Amino acid sequence: MILGRLVRVVGWTVVLAIAGSPTWAQPRSREQTVQQVRLLGWQRGPSEARIGGIATIKVPEGQAFLDAANTRRFLELTQNPPRDNHYTLADWEREWFAIFYFQETGYIKDDEALDEAALLRSLQESDGPANQERQRLGMPAVHTVGWHVAPHYDTLTKRLEWGVRLQGDDGKPTINYTIRLLGRRGVMHATLVAAPEGLDRDIADFKSVLAEYSFVAGEKYSEFRAGDRVAEYGLAALVLGGAAAVATKSGFGKALGKFVLAGVVALGGAITAAVRKLFRRG
């Protein structure tokens, strides 16, 4: 099986990476990229991994985890803007990986209704300025086609989920699936990266792994206390990338004012095979 027939990372990487000129290194050759991916500090399952000091997740047999420093390098090697305080969970047999990061937005009230048609229009309207920024970063254009899964919120798990159908200028489709896990002080972003043809299977697999995800004591949504900071926006703004609050903080809000879709990744099967062998050693 080949992970990298066509996989893409959603645009929050660019929203958080727009200050200054791009500095990440492009891979010099496939062989060098494979070797460098294999040399990353993979924490193999079964084990328990820490996502900063905010949460933990149990890594099953056959999967592996990268801490923040190694994830920064992993993003470079997959031709994405490198970011600090991001974490990776990978299942190379089933051809997916996921990137996690926590955003301290404050407590997000979850009583807002979601208008899926209006949200889709907002995403599509942001394609123009988003692709101008992608061009500046040397990345190909990505266009929003529609929902694969409309935004929906689970009051029991405190998860907001949605899937967006995208298409590049080459006509090839992909789907980005995003989960936001609400906590006491903010939101954990979890972005699934997988080949389109196996996405529904991979979504189910990833969500089963998330059953073993937990905010640490004191960080759970249910532990909100009077006096805690409350976010100025709700669920709909999370679908749009945190609205201008996130973009403005990174110095780019006045230019775009909306969520920016970006971050195309294409991994060759050689990388997948290399990591499989790494997991199976010992």
N, C-alpha and C positions, 0 to 999 in steps of 0.2 A: 504494500500500500504506500501511497505517496501523499504526504501532508500538503506539499506545496504546489498542487496543480493550480490553485488560485486561492490565496487567502489574503485578507485585508484587515488592517487594524482601524478602528473607528477614530474620529477626528480629535478626541480630547488631547492626543499627543501634540497636535499643532497648536491648539488653544493654549497649552501650557508652555509652548516652546518658541514663541514668536519673538521674544525680546532678542534683538541682535541678529547677526548673521548665522546661518547654520554652520555647525562645527563638527558634526559627526563624520566619521571616516567611512567612505565607501569600500566594500570588500575588494581586495586586489585580485583575487581569483576564487573560484568555487572551492578548490582544495584548501586554501588558506582559511576560508570561512568555516568549512567543515571542521578543520582541526581546532580552530578557536572556539567553536561552539562546544566541542567535546571537552575542552579544557576548562570550561566554566565550572564553578563550584556547585554542581548539582547535589541537592539533598534528596536522596532516593527514598521512596516509601517501602514499607510502611513506617511512617514517622509522623511527628507533629511539628508543624512549622509555625513560626510567629510572623505575623504581618505587622511590622513595626512593634510598637507597644500597645496596639489597638485591638488586635484580634488574633485568633489562632485558627488553623485549619489542619485537619488530619489528611496526610498525603497517603493514598492507598498504594498497595503493591502495583508496580508497573507505571507509576507516575513519579514525577520529581519536581522539586521546588528550587527557585533561585531567590536569594536575598536581594536587597536593594542594590548593592554594588555590582553583583553579577547580572542583575536585570538591566542595569544601565548599559552594560556591554552587550547583552543579548539584543537590546533594541538597536544598538549601533550595527550589529552584525546582520540584522534583518532589515537594515536600511530604513529605520525609523528614528526620529529625533530622540536622543538619549535623555532620560529624565531621572531625577533623584527620587528616592522614597517610593519606588514602584517595585512590584514583586511578581514573579512568574510561577504559574503552575502548568506543567506540561504533561500530556499523555501522547507519546509518540507512536504507540501502537494504533490508537484510535484517531490519530491525525488532528489533534487540536491542542492549543495552549490558551491560557488566559492571563491577562495582566490585571493586577490589583493595585489600587492606591486609595488612600484616605484623604478626604477633603474636609477640613474643619470649617463647615458652613454655619455651625450652630444647629440646634434642634429644628428639624423640618416638620411642620405640621402636615399630617397626612389625610386631611379631610377635604381635599380639593378634587372636584370632578375633572376628568381628562377629556378634552375635545380632540379626538384623534384626527379629524379632518383639518382643523385649524393648526394643529401641531405639524402635520405633514406639509401644509402650505408654508409654514415658517421655515421648515428645513429646506424645502425646495427653493424658496426665495433667497436663502443664504448660499446657495451653490455658486452664484456668480462671484461675490467677493471672496468666498472660501477658495475657489479655484484660482483666483488671482494670487492669493497667498501661496497656494500650492506651487504655482508656476515660479514664484520667487524662490521657493525652497528647492526647485528642481524636481518636483514630483508631478506625475501625470494627473489630469483632471478626473474627478469623480462626480457623478450626477445622481441625485436622489430620485428613485423611480416610484417607490411606494412602500407600504408596510408588508413585511413578511409576517410579523406578529404585531398587532396594534398595542400601544402602551396600555398596561394594566397593572394594578397594584393589589398585592395580597396583604390584607390587614393582619393575618395571623403571623406570617413570616417577616413582615415589614420589608418586603422586596418590591421594587418597581422594575418591570421588565418590558422590553420591546425589541423588535427586530426590524431593520431597515433594508430594503432591497436597493442596491446601488449598481451603477454601470459606468465603466470607464469609456474613454473615447474609442477604445478598440472594440467596443461592443460586448465585452465579456462581463457577465453579471457576477455579483457577489452579494452576500448578506452579512451584515454586522448585527450581532446579538449582544445586547447590553443589559446588565443587571445592576441596580443600585440597592445597597443594603443600608437601611437607616439605623443610625446609632444615636446615642445621647448627645454627642457634641458635633455630629456631622454625618457624612455619608461615605461608605466604602464603594468605590467604583470597581466593578468586575466586568471586564470585556473579553468575550469569547472570540477566538480567532480560529476558523475552521474552513475546510473546503465546502463550497455550497452544496455539493451533491450528498454530503453526509451530515448536513447541519442539524436537521431535526433529531437525528440519533445523538449527535454530540451535545445538543442542548440538554436532552434528557440525561445524558451521562454527567455533564457538568453540574446540573442541578442536584443530582444525587450526591456529588462530592460536596456541594454547598450545604447539604444537610449536616455535614461535620464541621461547618464554619461556625464560629462564635465570637462575638465581641467579648473582651475580657471583663471581669467584674468592675463595675463602675462606669462602663461604656455602653451598656445595653440601652436600647430605646426606652424600655420600661422603667429605667432608673432615672428618668428626667426628674428634676427637682425645681421648685419655684426659685427663680433667680438665675437659672441657667440661660445662657444666650439662646435666642430664637432666631432662626434664619428669616430674612426679609422676603423669601420666595418659597414656593411650594413644589408640588410634584411636577407640574407642567414645565417649570423652568429647568428641572433636572433633565427632562427629555431634550431640552434645547441646549444642554451643556452647562447648566448653571446660570444661564442668562448673562446679562452684562456684568453681573457681580464677579464672575470668574474672569471674563475676558478683560475687564477694566483693571483688575488686580495685576494681570500680566502685561498691562500697558497697551492693549490692543482693542479694548472695548469700543473706543470712539471710532475706530476704523471699520469694525465689522458690526459690533453690537449684537451679534447673534452667534449661535453655535457654528463652529467650523468643522466640516467633515474633511478628514485628511488621513494620510498615513498608510498608503498602499504597501503591502508586503507580499513578496512572492518567494517562497522557499522551495529549493530544489529537493528532490527525493534523496539526494546524497546526504544532505544535512540530517534528514529524518533517520536514515539508516545508521549514520554515525552515532546519533544519540541512543538509538535502540541498543546498539552494541554496548555502549557505555552502561546502560541500565542493567544489561544482562550479565555484566562481569561480576565475578565473585559470588 
